[in-house]
Amino acid sequence: MSKGTLFDKVWDLHTVGTLPSGQTQLFIGLHLIHEVTSPQAFAMLRERGLKVLYPDRTVATVDHIVPTEDQARPFADILAEEMMQALEQNTKDYGIRFYNLGSGNQGIVHVIAPEQGLTQPGMTVACGDSHTSTHGAFGAIAFGIGTSQVRDVLASQTLALSKLKVRKIDVNGKLAPGVYAKDVVLHIIRTLGVKGGVGYAYEFAGSTFEQMSMEERMTVCNMAIEGGARCGYVNPDQVTFDYLKGRDFAPKGADWDKAVAWWQTIRSDEDAVYDDVVTFDAADIEPTVTWGITPGQGIGISENIPVTESLTNSDRALAEEAYKYMHLTPGKPIKGTKIDVCFIGSCTNGRLSDLQEAAKVAQGKHVSEGVKAFVVPGSERVKEEAEAEGLDKIFTKAGFEWREPGCSMCLAMNPDKLQGDQISASSSNRNFKGRQGSATGRTLLMSPAMVVAAAVKGEVADVRELILDN
């Protein structure tokens, strides 16, 4: 069993007790809620006559169902409007902080908590959304939970969980130009598999992660869940502290110095014991694109779609299913695949630095005829900051639509959906069947810069070629 890791330290510090089932009753320091998974949880509280135990430890926003074009109320989608009203009423009734549309702080839940300094090292974080693993970038232990568990945290501020094993994923070296954090995590998932992390927490370590910004680390931790890991984290360091200092909810003055001193103690010990260690070389990673129906079905831009014979027996059935669904031919290059829709945004890649990198590629270029391309900032703050830098003008001049904050086409619980069997170049996190709103729609995951390259060329393209052009 692991020993001396950040995961072990944070777990032990938040353990309330051991339940008869053998599970740990774990205290949750920060609970994030949104409009989709909370209405039923609040209804269960009312049925049982329970209150929210620590409302000051819960923060709410709206993101999944909000339109990114016309946000006028009431929403055209009746169910979406009902979810909005439910969250507005529930947060009011229970005294919970709520960032609604137009507040200046609304956005995707995994974007707004870090940008406001709500997420901090050593915390336990829970949210009714699988990509809560994002917050592990700060050296927190963050879990996505189901609706009944949302109820449990609201009522008791604790969760019943079984302790995970810890796998250290070491990536060392400098990433080449045109290779981004998204490529790193897609490469890891491709190698270890979408079930490789089941039962594990992933500790992302090594010089490659040390050189990454906080927003890049968030991209990697965001997709830990796509590799089967319940959570993923990076040990806090000076990059973490520099990002947090001065943010709304970060400690101030003498409290800041005390916090940093403590945060440094929760890093994994130099002699920490791990249940498993896997190593990668950054030089082996190139711009990566998914070709199939899971995030693990990915290849480098220079590679061909794998043929059945090259796969293990366990992977062949899923590959055959993917070939049929995606209308792609084994053995053919992924480069040159025609694209219909290009989406930049999501809790994976909707932050300011993502938009900045995409805008660099889009500068002086134009979206190919027949391609629908749009950019959705991850929050109202991101939108404001991007517009202050003129990024919106770069995108619109290049033929992209500039939208309001929300989850958008990542999961299409809103008007942003694929039509028919359209194929999308997407900076989001999942390429499951029907994920982007059409039962036959197809999704290719890639970095925001690669999405721009696809939009400009009208097909899957190597962003490194456009970078050289610039």
C-alpha positions as CSV (number, residue, x, y, z in Angstrom):
1,M,0.0,0.0,0.0
2,S,1.1,3.6,-0.7
3,K,2.7,5.5,2.1
4,G,3.8,9.1,2.5
5,T,2.1,10.4,-0.7
6,L,0.0,13.5,-0.8
7,F,-3.0,11.3,-1.3
8,D,-2.3,9.4,1.9
9,K,-1.7,12.6,3.9
10,V,-4.8,14.4,2.8
11,W,-6.9,11.2,3.2
12,D,-5.7,10.7,6.7
13,L,-6.3,14.3,7.7
14,H,-9.9,14.2,6.5
15,T,-10.8,10.8,7.9
16,V,-13.7,11.1,10.4
17,G,-13.9,7.4,11.1
18,T,-14.2,3.9,9.7
19,L,-17.7,2.7,8.8
20,P,-19.0,-0.9,9.5
21,S,-18.6,-1.5,5.7
22,G,-14.9,-0.9,6.0
23,Q,-15.2,2.3,4.1
24,T,-13.8,5.6,5.3
25,Q,-16.1,8.4,6.3
26,L,-14.2,11.3,4.7
27,F,-14.8,15.0,5.5
28,I,-15.3,17.1,2.4
29,G,-13.8,20.6,2.6
30,L,-15.3,22.1,-0.5
31,H,-18.6,21.0,-2.2
32,L,-19.4,22.4,-5.6
33,I,-22.9,22.1,-7.1
34,H,-24.6,22.9,-10.3
35,E,-28.1,22.8,-11.8
36,V,-28.1,19.2,-13.1
37,T,-27.2,16.8,-10.3
38,S,-28.5,18.9,-7.3
39,P,-32.3,19.2,-7.6
40,Q,-32.9,15.6,-6.7
41,A,-30.4,15.8,-3.8
42,F,-32.2,18.9,-2.3
43,A,-35.6,17.1,-2.8
44,M,-34.2,14.2,-0.7
45,L,-33.2,16.6,2.0
46,R,-36.7,18.0,2.2
47,E,-38.3,14.6,2.3
48,R,-36.1,13.7,5.3
49,G,-36.5,17.1,7.0
50,L,-32.7,17.6,6.8
51,K,-30.8,20.9,6.6
52,V,-27.5,21.6,4.8
53,L,-24.9,21.1,7.6
54,Y,-22.3,23.6,6.4
55,P,-23.7,25.8,3.7
56,D,-20.6,28.0,3.8
57,R,-18.6,25.0,2.4
58,T,-20.9,24.7,-0.7
59,V,-20.7,26.9,-3.8
60,A,-23.1,26.8,-6.7
61,T,-23.1,27.9,-10.3
62,V,-24.9,27.1,-13.6
63,D,-23.1,25.6,-16.6
64,H,-24.4,22.4,-18.1
65,I,-27.7,23.5,-19.5
66,V,-27.2,27.2,-20.1
67,P,-27.3,28.4,-23.8
68,T,-24.2,30.0,-25.1
69,E,-26.0,32.2,-27.7
70,D,-29.2,33.6,-26.3
71,Q,-29.2,33.5,-22.5
72,A,-32.5,35.5,-22.0
73,R,-34.8,34.0,-19.4
74,P,-37.0,32.0,-19.4
75,F,-34.9,29.6,-21.5
76,A,-36.5,28.1,-24.6
77,D,-35.8,24.6,-23.2
78,I,-38.5,24.2,-20.5
79,L,-36.5,21.5,-18.6
80,A,-33.4,23.7,-18.5
81,E,-35.5,26.6,-17.2
82,E,-36.9,24.3,-14.5
83,M,-33.4,23.3,-13.4
84,M,-32.3,26.9,-13.3
85,Q,-35.3,27.8,-11.1
86,A,-34.7,24.9,-8.8
87,L,-31.1,25.9,-8.2
88,E,-32.0,29.5,-7.6
89,Q,-34.7,28.5,-5.1
90,N,-32.5,25.8,-3.3
91,T,-29.5,28.1,-2.9
92,K,-31.8,30.8,-1.5
93,D,-33.6,28.4,0.9
94,Y,-30.4,26.9,2.2
95,G,-28.2,30.0,2.3
96,I,-25.7,28.7,-0.3
97,R,-23.4,31.0,-2.3
98,F,-24.6,31.1,-5.9
99,Y,-23.0,32.4,-9.0
100,N,-25.8,33.0,-11.5
101,L,-25.7,34.3,-15.0
102,G,-24.6,37.9,-15.1
103,S,-22.9,37.8,-11.7
104,G,-19.5,38.2,-13.2
105,N,-18.5,34.9,-11.6
106,Q,-20.6,32.3,-13.4
107,G,-19.0,29.7,-15.5
108,I,-18.1,26.0,-15.7
109,V,-17.9,24.7,-12.1
110,H,-14.3,23.4,-12.6
111,V,-13.2,26.7,-14.0
112,I,-14.7,29.2,-11.5
113,A,-13.6,27.4,-8.3
114,P,-9.9,27.5,-9.2
115,E,-10.0,31.1,-10.7
116,Q,-11.5,32.4,-7.4
117,G,-9.1,30.6,-5.2
118,L,-11.8,28.3,-3.7
119,T,-9.7,25.3,-4.6
120,Q,-6.6,25.0,-2.5
121,P,-3.8,22.5,-1.7
122,G,-4.7,19.8,0.9
123,M,-8.4,20.1,0.4
124,T,-10.9,17.4,-0.2
125,V,-13.3,18.5,-3.0
126,A,-16.5,16.9,-4.2
127,C,-19.0,17.7,-7.0
128,G,-21.8,15.9,-8.8
129,D,-19.7,15.9,-12.0
130,S,-17.1,13.3,-13.0
131,H,-14.5,15.9,-14.0
132,T,-14.1,17.1,-10.5
133,S,-10.6,15.5,-10.7
134,T,-9.6,18.8,-12.3
135,H,-9.1,20.3,-8.8
136,G,-6.3,17.9,-8.1
137,A,-4.0,20.2,-10.0
138,F,-3.7,22.2,-6.8
139,G,-2.7,19.2,-4.7
140,A,-6.2,18.6,-3.6
141,I,-8.0,15.2,-3.6
142,A,-11.1,15.8,-5.7
143,F,-13.9,13.3,-6.5
144,G,-16.8,13.3,-8.9
145,I,-19.9,11.9,-7.1
146,G,-23.5,10.9,-7.8
147,T,-26.7,12.6,-6.8
148,S,-27.3,10.5,-3.7
149,Q,-23.7,11.4,-2.6
150,V,-24.5,15.1,-3.3
151,R,-27.3,14.6,-0.8
152,D,-24.9,13.0,1.7
153,V,-22.4,15.8,1.5
154,L,-25.1,18.5,1.8
155,A,-26.5,16.8,4.9
156,S,-23.3,15.5,6.6
157,Q,-20.3,17.2,4.8
158,T,-18.9,13.6,4.5
159,L,-18.7,10.8,2.0
160,A,-18.4,7.1,2.4
161,L,-15.4,6.0,0.3
162,S,-12.9,3.2,-0.1
163,K,-9.3,4.2,-0.1
164,L,-7.6,4.1,-3.4
165,K,-4.2,2.8,-4.4
166,V,-1.7,5.4,-5.8
167,R,0.0,5.3,-9.1
168,K,2.8,7.7,-9.8
169,I,2.9,8.8,-13.5
170,D,6.3,10.4,-14.2
171,V,6.7,12.4,-17.4
172,N,10.0,14.0,-18.0
173,G,11.5,16.4,-20.6
174,K,10.3,19.4,-22.5
175,L,7.3,19.3,-24.8
176,A,8.0,20.2,-28.4
177,P,6.3,23.3,-30.0
178,G,2.7,22.4,-30.9
179,V,2.5,19.7,-28.2
180,Y,0.3,20.7,-25.2
181,A,-1.0,19.3,-21.9
182,K,-4.0,17.8,-23.7
183,D,-1.6,15.8,-25.9
184,V,0.2,14.6,-22.7
185,V,-2.9,13.3,-21.0
186,L,-4.3,11.7,-24.2
187,H,-1.0,10.0,-24.7
188,I,-1.1,8.7,-21.1
189,I,-4.7,7.4,-21.5
190,R,-3.8,5.8,-24.8
191,T,-1.0,3.9,-23.2
192,L,-2.5,2.9,-19.9
193,G,-6.1,2.5,-21.2
194,V,-9.4,3.9,-20.1
195,K,-9.7,1.2,-17.4
196,G,-6.0,1.3,-16.4
197,G,-6.6,3.7,-13.5
198,V,-9.6,1.8,-11.9
199,G,-9.0,1.7,-8.1
200,Y,-6.2,4.3,-8.3
201,A,-5.5,7.9,-7.7
202,Y,-3.0,9.2,-10.2
203,E,-0.1,11.4,-9.0
204,F,1.3,13.3,-12.0
205,A,5.0,14.0,-11.4
206,G,8.2,14.7,-13.2
207,S,9.8,17.7,-14.9
208,T,7.2,18.0,-17.6
209,F,4.4,18.7,-15.1
210,E,6.7,20.9,-13.1
211,Q,7.2,23.1,-16.1
212,M,3.4,23.3,-16.8
213,S,1.2,26.2,-15.7
214,M,-1.6,25.6,-13.3
215,E,-4.1,25.7,-16.2
216,E,-2.1,23.1,-18.1
217,R,-2.1,20.9,-14.9
218,M,-5.8,21.3,-14.6
219,T,-6.2,20.0,-18.2
220,V,-4.3,16.8,-17.2
221,C,-6.0,16.2,-13.9
222,N,-9.4,16.9,-15.6
223,M,-9.0,13.8,-17.7
224,A,-7.6,11.5,-15.1
225,I,-11.1,10.2,-14.8
226,E,-11.0,9.3,-18.5
227,G,-8.2,6.9,-17.7
228,G,-10.3,5.2,-15.0
229,A,-8.6,6.9,-12.1
230,R,-11.0,8.3,-9.4
231,C,-8.8,11.3,-9.0
232,G,-5.6,12.8,-10.2
233,Y,-3.3,15.3,-8.6
234,V,0.0,17.3,-8.9
235,N,2.0,18.2,-5.8
236,P,1.8,21.9,-4.9
237,D,4.8,24.0,-5.6
238,Q,5.7,27.6,-6.3
239,V,3.7,27.6,-9.5
240,T,0.6,26.7,-7.4
241,F,1.3,29.4,-4.8
242,D,1.9,32.1,-7.5
243,Y,-1.4,31.2,-9.1
244,L,-3.3,31.3,-5.9
245,K,-1.8,34.4,-4.3
246,G,-4.2,37.4,-4.3
247,R,-7.3,35.4,-5.5
248,D,-10.7,36.1,-3.9
249,F,-10.7,33.2,-1.4
250,A,-6.9,32.7,-1.0
251,P,-5.5,33.4,2.5
252,K,-4.2,36.9,3.1
253,G,-1.3,38.5,5.0
254,A,0.1,36.3,7.8
255,D,-2.5,33.6,7.0
256,W,-1.0,33.3,3.5
257,D,2.5,32.6,4.9
258,K,1.1,30.0,7.3
259,A,-0.9,28.4,4.5
260,V,2.1,28.1,2.2
261,A,4.2,26.6,4.9
262,W,1.6,24.0,5.6
263,W,0.9,23.3,1.9
264,Q,4.6,22.5,1.5
265,T,4.4,19.8,4.1
266,I,1.6,17.8,2.4
267,R,3.7,17.2,-0.7
268,S,4.5,13.5,-1.3
269,D,7.7,12.6,0.7
270,E,10.9,12.0,-1.3
271,D,10.8,8.4,0.0
272,A,7.0,7.9,-0.5
273,V,5.9,4.4,-1.4
274,Y,3.6,4.0,-4.4
275,D,1.5,1.1,-5.5
276,D,2.7,1.5,-9.0
277,V,5.1,3.8,-11.0
278,V,4.9,4.5,-14.8
279,T,7.3,6.7,-16.7
280,F,7.0,8.6,-20.0
281,D,9.4,10.7,-22.1
282,A,7.9,14.0,-23.3
283,A,10.0,13.7,-26.5
284,D,7.8,10.7,-27.5
285,I,4.6,12.8,-27.4
286,E,3.3,14.5,-30.5
287,P,0.0,16.3,-31.2
288,T,-2.6,13.6,-30.4
289,V,-6.1,12.9,-31.8
290,T,-8.7,10.4,-30.8
291,W,-10.1,8.3,-33.7
292,G,-12.6,6.1,-31.9
293,I,-15.3,6.1,-29.3
294,T,-13.2,6.3,-26.0
295,P,-10.5,8.8,-25.0
296,G,-8.1,5.8,-25.0
297,Q,-8.5,5.3,-28.8
298,G,-6.0,8.0,-29.7
299,I,-3.0,8.3,-32.0
300,G,-0.3,10.8,-32.9
301,I,-1.1,13.1,-35.8
302,S,1.5,11.4,-38.0
303,E,0.1,7.9,-37.3
304,N,-2.5,5.9,-39.1
305,I,-5.7,4.5,-37.6
306,P,-4.7,1.2,-36.2
307,V,-5.6,-2.0,-38.0
308,T,-7.3,-4.8,-36.0
309,E,-4.3,-7.1,-36.3
310,S,-2.1,-4.6,-34.4
311,L,-4.4,-4.6,-31.4
312,T,-4.7,-6.9,-28.4
313,N,-7.6,-9.4,-28.4
314,S,-9.3,-7.4,-25.6
315,D,-9.2,-4.2,-27.7
316,R,-10.4,-5.6,-31.1
317,A,-14.1,-5.8,-30.4
318,L,-14.2,-2.1,-29.3
319,A,-12.1,-1.1,-32.3
320,E,-14.4,-2.8,-34.7
321,E,-17.3,-1.0,-33.1
322,A,-15.4,2.3,-33.4
323,Y,-14.5,1.8,-37.1
324,K,-18.2,1.2,-37.9
325,Y,-19.5,4.2,-35.8
326,M,-16.8,6.7,-36.9
327,H,-16.9,5.7,-40.6
328,L,-13.1,5.6,-40.5
329,T,-10.9,3.1,-42.3
330,P,-8.2,1.1,-40.5
331,G,-4.7,1.8,-41.7
332,K,-5.6,5.2,-43.1
333,P,-4.0,8.4,-41.8
334,I,-6.1,10.4,-39.2
335,K,-4.6,13.5,-40.8
336,G,-6.8,14.7,-43.6
337,T,-10.1,13.4,-42.1
338,K,-12.8,15.9,-43.1
339,I,-14.3,18.0,-40.2
340,D,-17.8,19.6,-40.0
341,V,-17.7,21.4,-36.6
342,C,-14.9,22.8,-34.5
343,F,-15.5,23.4,-30.8
344,I,-13.1,25.2,-28.4
345,G,-14.2,25.2,-24.7
346,S,-15.2,22.9,-21.8
347,C,-13.8,22.3,-18.3
348,T,-10.8,20.7,-20.0
349,N,-9.7,23.5,-22.3
350,G,-11.9,26.6,-21.8
351,R,-9.5,28.7,-19.8
352,L,-7.7,31.9,-20.8
353,S,-4.4,30.2,-21.7
354,D,-6.3,27.7,-23.9
355,L,-7.9,30.6,-25.8
356,Q,-4.6,32.4,-26.0
357,E,-2.8,29.5,-27.6
358,A,-5.7,28.9,-30.0
359,A,-5.8,32.6,-31.0
360,K,-2.0,32.5,-31.8
361,V,-2.8,29.8,-34.4
362,A,-6.0,31.6,-35.7
363,Q,-4.3,34.9,-36.1
364,G,-4.3,35.9,-39.8
365,K,-6.1,32.8,-40.9
366,H,-9.8,31.9,-41.7
367,V,-12.1,29.0,-41.0
368,S,-12.5,26.8,-44.0
369,E,-15.7,27.1,-46.0
370,G,-18.5,24.8,-44.8
371,V,-17.0,24.4,-41.3
372,K,-18.9,25.7,-38.3
373,A,-16.4,26.8,-35.6
374,F,-17.1,28.4,-32.3
375,V,-15.3,29.4,-29.0
376,V,-16.9,29.2,-25.6
377,P,-15.1,30.8,-22.7
378,G,-15.1,28.7,-19.5
379,S,-16.4,31.5,-17.3
380,E,-17.5,35.1,-17.3
381,R,-14.1,36.1,-16.0
382,V,-12.3,34.2,-18.7
383,K,-14.6,35.9,-21.3
384,E,-13.9,39.3,-19.9
385,E,-10.1,38.8,-19.7
386,A,-10.1,37.3,-23.3
387,E,-12.0,40.3,-24.6
388,A,-9.6,42.7,-22.8
389,E,-6.8,41.1,-24.8
390,G,-8.7,41.2,-28.0
391,L,-8.9,37.5,-28.4
392,D,-12.6,37.7,-29.4
393,K,-11.7,39.9,-32.3
394,I,-9.0,37.5,-33.5
395,F,-11.4,34.6,-33.4
396,T,-14.4,36.4,-35.1
397,K,-12.1,37.9,-37.8
398,A,-10.9,34.3,-38.5
399,G,-14.5,33.1,-38.8
400,F,-15.2,31.6,-35.4
401,E,-18.3,32.4,-33.4
402,W,-17.6,34.0,-30.0
403,R,-20.1,32.7,-27.3
404,E,-21.2,33.1,-23.7
405,P,-19.7,30.9,-21.0
406,G,-21.1,27.4,-20.4
407,C,-20.4,23.7,-21.0
408,S,-21.7,24.0,-24.5
409,M,-21.1,21.1,-26.9
410,C,-18.9,19.1,-24.5
411,L,-22.1,17.2,-23.5
412,A,-24.8,19.0,-25.4
413,M,-27.3,19.4,-22.6
414,N,-28.1,22.7,-24.2
415,P,-28.7,24.0,-27.8
416,D,-25.1,23.4,-28.9
417,K,-25.4,20.0,-30.6
418,L,-24.0,18.1,-33.6
419,Q,-26.5,17.3,-36.3
420,G,-26.8,13.8,-37.9
421,D,-23.4,12.2,-38.4
422,Q,-21.4,15.4,-38.4
423,I,-17.8,15.0,-37.3
424,S,-16.4,17.4,-34.7
425,A,-12.9,18.5,-33.8
426,S,-13.4,19.1,-30.1
427,S,-11.2,20.4,-27.2
428,S,-13.5,18.7,-24.7
429,N,-12.9,15.4,-22.8
430,R,-15.2,12.7,-24.1
431,N,-15.8,11.2,-27.5
432,F,-18.5,8.7,-26.5
433,K,-21.2,7.8,-28.9
434,G,-23.8,10.6,-28.9
435,R,-21.8,12.7,-26.4
436,Q,-22.1,15.9,-28.5
437,G,-25.9,15.8,-29.0
438,S,-26.5,13.6,-32.0
439,A,-26.9,9.8,-31.7
440,T,-24.7,9.4,-34.8
441,G,-22.5,12.4,-34.3
442,R,-18.7,11.8,-34.2
443,T,-16.1,13.4,-32.0
444,L,-12.3,13.7,-32.4
445,L,-10.6,15.0,-29.2
446,M,-7.6,17.2,-29.5
447,S,-6.0,20.4,-28.1
448,P,-7.5,23.8,-28.7
449,A,-4.6,24.7,-31.1
450,M,-5.3,21.5,-33.0
451,V,-9.0,22.4,-33.3
452,V,-8.0,25.7,-34.9
453,A,-5.8,23.9,-37.3
454,A,-8.7,21.6,-38.2
455,A,-11.0,24.6,-38.6
456,V,-8.6,26.4,-41.0
457,K,-7.8,23.3,-43.1
458,G,-11.4,21.8,-43.0
459,E,-9.8,18.5,-42.0
460,V,-7.6,17.0,-39.2
461,A,-4.3,18.8,-39.6
462,D,-0.9,19.1,-37.8
463,V,-0.9,22.4,-35.9
464,R,2.9,22.4,-36.1
465,E,2.6,23.2,-39.8
466,L,0.5,26.3,-39.0
467,I,2.8,27.4,-36.3
468,L,5.7,27.3,-38.7
469,D,3.6,29.4,-41.2
470,N,3.0,32.0,-38.4
